[in-house]
Amino acid sequence: MARLSFTQHPASVGETYLEHMGMALSFSGALALAAAACLLHALFPFAFERTGSRAVEALYRRMVTHRAKATAAPSDRRAHAGVPNA
């Protein structure tokens, strides 16, 4: 059960637990900043007009790019890491 709780999802996206934590925390920070910009935009419509939508677009691109790398064949990942095929 513990293995499933902490490693199943990270492994499904090609990451270790700590790598996944780092990615999730980086997304969390970016979303928090975007949320603050959106709050300020709500109060002052002239401020941060595209900040929130640009942040969401950038995070989506980052996630899709990372997902594409994670779903590459294992031999492809080894080759990109400089590890010869066995």
C-alpha positions as CSV (number, residue, x, y, z in Angstrom):
1,M,0.0,0.0,0.0
2,A,2.8,2.5,0.9
3,R,4.5,1.9,-2.4
4,L,1.3,2.6,-4.3
5,S,0.7,5.8,-2.2
6,F,4.1,7.4,-2.8
7,T,5.6,5.9,-6.0
8,Q,2.9,4.6,-8.3
9,H,1.9,8.0,-9.8
10,P,5.4,9.5,-10.0
11,A,6.6,6.3,-11.8
12,S,3.7,6.6,-14.2
13,V,5.0,9.9,-15.3
14,G,8.6,8.8,-15.4
15,E,9.8,10.5,-12.2
16,T,11.0,9.4,-8.8
17,Y,9.1,10.5,-5.7
18,L,11.5,13.4,-5.1
19,E,11.5,14.5,-8.7
20,H,7.8,14.5,-8.7
21,M,7.7,16.5,-5.5
22,G,10.0,19.1,-7.0
23,M,7.9,19.4,-10.1
24,A,4.7,19.7,-8.1
25,L,6.2,22.3,-5.8
26,S,7.5,24.3,-8.8
27,F,4.0,24.2,-10.3
28,S,2.5,25.2,-6.9
29,G,4.7,28.3,-6.7
30,A,4.0,29.4,-10.2
31,L,0.2,28.9,-9.6
32,A,0.4,30.9,-6.4
33,L,2.1,33.8,-8.2
34,A,-0.5,33.6,-11.0
35,A,-3.3,33.6,-8.4
36,A,-1.9,36.7,-6.7
37,A,-1.7,38.4,-10.1
38,C,-5.3,37.4,-10.8
39,L,-6.5,38.8,-7.5
40,L,-4.7,42.1,-8.2
41,H,-6.2,42.1,-11.7
42,A,-9.7,41.7,-10.2
43,L,-9.2,44.8,-8.0
44,F,-7.2,46.7,-10.6
45,P,-8.4,45.6,-14.1
46,F,-5.6,47.5,-15.8
47,A,-2.9,45.5,-14.0
48,F,-1.7,42.0,-14.9
49,E,-4.1,41.7,-17.8
50,R,-2.5,38.6,-19.3
51,T,-0.3,37.3,-16.4
52,G,-2.6,34.6,-15.2
53,S,-3.4,33.2,-18.7
54,R,0.3,33.3,-19.7
55,A,1.2,31.4,-16.5
56,V,-1.4,28.7,-17.2
57,E,-0.2,28.4,-20.8
58,A,3.4,28.1,-19.8
59,L,2.7,25.5,-17.2
60,Y,0.6,23.5,-19.6
61,R,3.4,23.5,-22.2
62,R,5.9,22.5,-19.5
63,M,3.7,19.6,-18.4
64,V,3.0,18.4,-21.9
65,T,6.7,18.6,-22.9
66,H,7.7,16.7,-19.7
67,R,5.0,14.1,-20.3
68,A,6.3,13.5,-23.8
69,K,9.8,12.9,-22.5
70,A,8.5,10.6,-19.8
71,T,6.5,8.5,-22.2
72,A,9.5,8.0,-24.6
73,A,10.6,4.4,-24.9
74,P,13.0,3.4,-22.1
75,S,15.9,2.9,-24.6
76,D,15.2,6.4,-25.8
77,R,15.5,7.8,-22.3
78,R,18.8,6.0,-21.7
79,A,20.1,7.3,-25.0
80,H,19.2,10.9,-23.9
81,A,20.8,10.3,-20.6
82,G,24.0,9.2,-22.3
83,V,23.5,5.5,-21.2
84,P,24.2,2.9,-23.9
85,N,21.5,0.4,-24.7
86,A,21.9,-2.9,-23.0
